[in-house]
Amino acid sequence: HNKVFAIALTAFGLAIQAPAHAQFDPATFAKWGSTPVLKFKVVESYAAERYVLNGGDARADVKDRYELEFRWNQFESKLVGEPTFTNYDSEISNVRGSTPGCPAPTLSGDFEHGSVVSMVQSEGLLVVTLRTDYPAGAVSQMCSNSMKAVAASSDEQPVMLMTPAIALFGMKTGQMPGLTVEGDTLTMTHDEGTTSWTISKG
């Protein structure tokens, strides 16, 4: 099954560097450019369809969110101190199989889409480890009332996190696809939710 995690590559990888033709507010560089240590708060919100049993045909509409806070020395490209993170419970609805009209799958516990386990630095990047928890459940066999048990499981996956270029905070809403800028917060909208970054002095 596809395992889609909360941090989207387009939000943290491809879209964090501003395009060369973009227009920036010079006040942004004056405000943040000479500050050695910056503080970032990242809020990742997820809303999409995905599998909620590991090894069984059970899909659901899933919403999830977590938050990260960390201090970053922009001159040394270095994490300062210990990052903190807050995980929120996933919300799922409309549990279903792939074939309409067949008995619906059942879940025997809570599904957790993406929980932050740790965040460490590797070279100039931050590595966020996300855990997905699948509950036990049961799925229909051959669209019959005979249900097959599916065991609970968990897995973890590292995701690369890059701090956004300061220039992005000086752009205007709409200058990049999916970009919204409000004060010291920028938000990127992607196919599976949003990623917002709030910058402050560390």
Solvent accessible surface area in square Angstrom, and as a share of the most:
residue,aa,sasa,rsa
1,H,109,0.49
2,N,113,0.58
3,K,84,0.35
4,V,41,0.24
5,F,14,0.06
6,A,2,0.02
7,I,8,0.04
8,A,17,0.13
9,L,129,0.64
10,T,67,0.39
11,A,2,0.01
12,F,3,0.01
13,G,28,0.27
14,L,147,0.73
15,A,14,0.11
16,I,3,0.02
17,Q,102,0.45
18,A,25,0.20
19,P,36,0.23
20,A,111,0.86
21,H,144,0.65
22,A,10,0.08
23,Q,134,0.60
24,F,72,0.30
25,D,70,0.36
26,P,104,0.66
27,A,62,0.48
28,T,13,0.07
29,F,93,0.39
30,A,85,0.66
31,K,96,0.41
32,W,10,0.03
33,G,30,0.29
34,S,87,0.56
35,T,18,0.10
36,P,68,0.43
37,V,31,0.18
38,L,2,0.01
39,K,76,0.32
40,F,3,0.01
41,K,73,0.31
42,V,0,0.00
43,V,32,0.19
44,E,0,0.00
45,S,35,0.22
46,Y,6,0.02
47,A,53,0.41
48,A,27,0.21
49,E,84,0.38
50,R,9,0.03
51,Y,33,0.13
52,V,0,0.00
53,L,0,0.00
54,N,51,0.26
55,G,58,0.56
56,G,4,0.04
57,D,56,0.29
58,A,0,0.00
59,R,67,0.24
60,A,0,0.00
61,D,55,0.28
62,V,1,0.01
63,K,122,0.52
64,D,9,0.04
65,R,90,0.33
66,Y,0,0.00
67,E,25,0.11
68,L,0,0.00
69,E,56,0.25
70,F,5,0.02
71,R,91,0.33
72,W,15,0.05
73,N,22,0.11
74,Q,43,0.19
75,F,124,0.52
76,E,111,0.50
77,S,55,0.36
78,K,111,0.47
79,L,28,0.14
80,V,40,0.23
81,G,52,0.50
82,E,157,0.70
83,P,19,0.12
84,T,85,0.49
85,F,77,0.32
86,T,64,0.37
87,N,60,0.31
88,Y,80,0.30
89,D,117,0.60
90,S,17,0.11
91,E,117,0.53
92,I,56,0.29
93,S,63,0.41
94,N,92,0.47
95,V,42,0.24
96,R,63,0.23
97,G,26,0.25
98,S,61,0.40
99,T,80,0.46
100,P,126,0.79
101,G,85,0.82
102,C,31,0.18
103,P,44,0.28
104,A,60,0.46
105,P,10,0.06
106,T,74,0.43
107,L,44,0.22
108,S,93,0.60
109,G,39,0.38
110,D,122,0.63
111,F,5,0.02
112,E,32,0.14
113,H,0,0.00
114,G,3,0.03
115,S,12,0.08
116,V,5,0.03
117,V,56,0.32
118,S,40,0.26
119,M,10,0.04
120,V,85,0.49
121,Q,60,0.26
122,S,53,0.34
123,E,157,0.70
124,G,43,0.41
125,L,57,0.28
126,L,1,0.01
127,V,22,0.13
128,V,0,0.00
129,T,27,0.15
130,L,0,0.00
131,R,82,0.30
132,T,1,0.00
133,D,32,0.16
134,Y,9,0.03
135,P,7,0.04
136,A,37,0.29
137,G,7,0.07
138,A,20,0.16
139,V,14,0.08
140,S,27,0.17
141,Q,78,0.35
142,M,188,0.84
143,C,69,0.42
144,S,44,0.29
145,N,132,0.68
146,S,59,0.38
147,M,71,0.32
148,K,110,0.47
149,A,87,0.67
150,V,13,0.07
151,A,79,0.61
152,A,63,0.49
153,S,41,0.26
154,S,67,0.43
155,D,36,0.19
156,E,98,0.44
157,Q,77,0.34
158,P,79,0.50
159,V,12,0.07
160,M,84,0.37
161,L,0,0.00
162,M,68,0.30
163,T,27,0.16
164,P,7,0.04
165,A,30,0.23
166,I,26,0.13
167,A,14,0.11
168,L,2,0.01
169,F,12,0.05
170,G,5,0.05
171,M,7,0.03
172,K,154,0.65
173,T,81,0.47
174,G,58,0.56
175,Q,51,0.23
176,M,17,0.07
177,P,126,0.79
178,G,37,0.36
179,L,4,0.02
180,T,49,0.28
181,V,25,0.14
182,E,126,0.57
183,G,66,0.64
184,D,52,0.27
185,T,39,0.23
186,L,2,0.01
187,T,32,0.19
188,M,13,0.06
189,T,78,0.46
190,H,29,0.13
191,D,147,0.76
192,E,46,0.21
193,G,17,0.17
194,T,46,0.27
195,T,1,0.00
196,S,22,0.14
197,W,2,0.01
198,T,51,0.30
199,I,2,0.01
200,S,43,0.28
201,K,135,0.57
202,G,44,0.42
